[in-house]
């Protein structure tokens, strides 16, 4: 790789990290929503037991909590991959030669990307088939809660995870650790201690 393309890769890396980090903030917002739903549901149930009128738990609270777990898991997975999340076993792989380690990391990332892109494709395919069959993306539950945003987030999350796996390979071979050190909050916390 020549010296002119490395700054371009560093800029692409920085932009990709910003985008995926921003998307992971949506996952954090979903986690806050889960916490608020659970808190107000329990509070409402406890107040209802005290016979306070017009007070009760949140209808569909459990279903809402289950659906808001989808963005928590699938929108944050890409950031974890770029943050050098453990997708391999360090205790075992650290005993191998560096070339063997890179081979298995690359193989794991390629398999992860392939699986992620396939699941993303299937999620979007199923979403579109259901849309064309019913002419609506609302699947009714107790209160006709729309499921399609969560199905879309599921597909988007796996697509982002696939991109993260591919970009992790680019980082492994063409960018050194110092070129993208700003991504890992765990490493920066260890340095500060």
C-alpha positions as MATLAB code, in Angstrom:
seq = 'XXXXXXXXXXXXXXXXXXXXXXXXXXXXXXXXXXXXXXXXXXXXXXXXXXXXXXXXXXXXXXXXXXXXXXXXXXXXXXXXXXXXXXXXXXXXXXXXXXXXXXXXXXXXXXXXXXXXXXXXXXXXXXXXXXXXXXXXXXXXXXXXXXXXXXXXXXXXXXXXXXXXXXXXXXXXXXXXXXXXXXXXXXXXXXXXX';
ca = [
       0.000    0.000    0.000;
       1.398    3.395   -0.929;
       1.591    6.348    1.448;
      -1.108    8.333   -0.393;
      -3.877    5.839    0.197;
      -3.239    5.493    3.944;
      -4.587    8.992    4.811;
      -7.671    8.210    2.725;
      -8.187    4.960    4.649;
      -7.699    6.850    7.918;
     -10.386    9.395    6.906;
     -12.771    6.633    5.833;
     -12.070    4.857    9.117;
     -12.818    8.020   11.093;
     -16.082    8.657    9.205;
     -17.189    5.025    9.521;
     -16.454    5.040   13.235;
     -18.441    8.259   13.707;
     -21.434    6.835   11.841;
     -21.416    3.521   13.681;
     -20.801    5.238   17.027;
     -23.781    7.522   16.345;
     -25.935    4.508   15.521;
     -24.839    2.854   18.763;
     -26.180    5.918   20.613;
     -29.616    4.960   19.279;
     -29.056    1.599   20.953;
     -28.255    3.408   24.190;
     -31.445    5.451   23.838;
     -33.394    2.203   23.460;
     -31.832    0.964   26.670;
     -33.027    4.106   28.450;
     -36.520    3.567   27.004;
     -36.491   -0.014   28.328;
     -35.525    1.246   31.767;
     -38.286    3.873   31.763;
     -40.959    1.429   30.573;
     -40.000   -1.073   33.259;
     -39.883    1.595   35.980;
     -43.237    3.162   35.154;
     -44.851   -0.231   34.652;
     -43.776   -1.430   38.094;
     -44.701    1.918   39.649;
     -48.141    1.796   38.023;
     -48.720   -1.777   39.167;
     -47.747   -0.935   42.748;
     -49.975    2.152   42.786;
     -52.853    0.122   41.331;
     -52.572   -2.292   44.257;
     -53.145    0.683   46.553;
     -56.509    1.188   44.802;
     -55.580    4.574   43.359;
     -58.062    5.310   40.548;
     -56.927    5.635   36.918;
     -53.510    4.171   37.709;
     -52.118    0.900   36.429;
     -49.255   -0.735   34.631;
     -48.375   -0.061   31.040;
     -50.351   -2.282   28.650;
     -47.984   -4.379   26.521;
     -45.016   -3.416   28.709;
     -43.323   -6.786   28.273;
     -43.826   -6.759   24.502;
     -42.439   -3.220   24.269;
     -39.408   -4.175   26.347;
     -38.802   -7.190   24.116;
     -39.018   -5.092   20.975;
     -36.734   -2.370   22.309;
     -34.076   -5.000   22.974;
     -33.724   -5.381   19.200;
     -32.018   -1.990   18.691;
     -29.951   -2.479   21.849;
     -28.412   -5.655   20.492;
     -28.318   -5.156   16.752;
     -27.397   -1.475   16.505;
     -24.541   -1.788   18.989;
     -23.002   -4.946   17.527;
     -21.181   -3.110   14.726;
     -19.575   -0.709   17.184;
     -18.460   -3.600   19.380;
     -16.784   -5.202   16.367;
     -14.920   -2.003   15.499;
     -14.092   -1.522   19.178;
     -12.213   -4.798   19.026;
     -14.932   -6.654   20.830;
     -13.995  -10.204   21.581;
     -15.044  -12.243   18.583;
     -12.228  -14.700   19.181;
     -10.695  -16.411   22.210;
      -7.583  -14.498   23.281;
      -6.429  -17.189   25.692;
      -6.089  -19.671   22.859;
      -5.130  -17.426   19.948;
      -2.368  -15.600   21.823;
      -0.209  -18.754   21.678;
      -0.201  -18.831   17.872;
       2.250  -17.096   15.554;
       1.082  -13.626   14.416;
       0.477  -14.823   10.849;
      -1.721  -17.673   12.073;
      -3.603  -15.256   14.333;
      -4.257  -12.890   11.420;
      -5.427  -15.809    9.262;
      -7.979  -16.992   11.820;
      -9.109  -13.441   12.622;
      -9.592  -12.765    8.901;
     -11.430  -16.064    8.401;
     -13.687  -15.299   11.372;
     -14.404  -11.795   10.097;
     -15.174  -13.070    6.587;
     -17.529  -15.726    7.948;
     -19.119  -13.169   10.267;
     -19.584  -10.723    7.401;
     -21.087  -13.390    5.157;
     -23.529  -14.529    7.825;
     -24.398  -10.945    8.760;
     -25.045   -9.879    5.167;
     -27.152  -13.002    4.552;
     -29.289  -12.400    7.661;
     -29.650   -8.745    6.681;
     -30.747   -9.716    3.169;
     -33.277  -12.215    4.544;
     -34.625   -9.698    7.062;
     -35.221   -7.091    4.355;
     -36.595   -9.734    1.970;
     -39.101  -11.020    4.539;
     -40.047   -7.452    5.436;
     -40.789   -6.601    1.796;
     -42.677   -9.865    1.161;
     -44.896   -9.205    4.163;
     -45.442   -5.647    2.974;
     -46.498   -6.714   -0.516;
     -48.739   -9.501    0.773;
     -50.582   -7.396    3.303;
     -50.106   -3.904    1.811;
     -49.283   -2.824    5.332;
     -46.335   -3.192    7.632;
     -48.430   -3.266   10.785;
     -48.752   -6.600   12.483;
     -51.443   -6.282   15.088;
     -50.861   -7.165   18.674;
     -53.051   -5.968   21.529;
     -52.870   -2.320   20.446;
     -51.757   -2.680   16.819;
     -48.140   -1.901   17.676;
     -46.181   -1.673   14.399;
     -43.478   -4.298   14.185;
     -41.879   -3.129   10.938;
     -39.464   -0.593   12.512;
     -37.973   -3.363   14.614;
     -37.736   -5.724   11.649;
     -36.003   -2.932    9.724;
     -33.606   -2.294   12.640;
     -32.847   -6.018   12.744;
     -31.830   -6.016    9.066;
     -29.964   -2.717    9.351;
     -28.086   -3.918   12.417;
     -26.866   -7.037   10.663;
     -25.875   -4.990    7.600;
     -23.832   -2.636    9.805;
     -22.290   -5.631   11.557;
     -21.234   -7.048    8.169;
     -19.636   -3.728    7.216;
     -17.874   -3.667   10.582;
     -16.446   -7.131    9.990;
     -15.144   -6.118    6.554;
     -13.688   -2.878    7.911;
     -12.028   -4.785   10.767;
     -10.123   -6.736    8.098;
      -9.052   -3.468    6.443;
      -7.863   -2.235    9.827;
      -6.019   -5.475   10.526;
      -3.945   -5.359    7.344;
      -3.708   -1.719    6.255;
      -4.102    0.454    9.333;
      -1.870    0.216   12.359;
      -3.192    0.321   15.929;
      -2.198    3.967   16.286;
      -4.200    4.952   13.193;
      -7.521    4.177   14.879;
      -6.737    4.285   18.586;
      -9.590    6.708   19.321;
     -12.214    3.997   18.913;
     -11.405    1.878   21.926;
     -12.694    3.350   25.171;
     -11.500    0.278   27.073;
      -7.895    0.797   26.011;
      -8.014    4.503   26.844;
      -9.398    3.748   30.316;
      -6.560    1.278   30.933;
      -4.003    3.916   29.967;
      -5.560    6.476   32.331;
      -5.446    4.084   35.310;
];
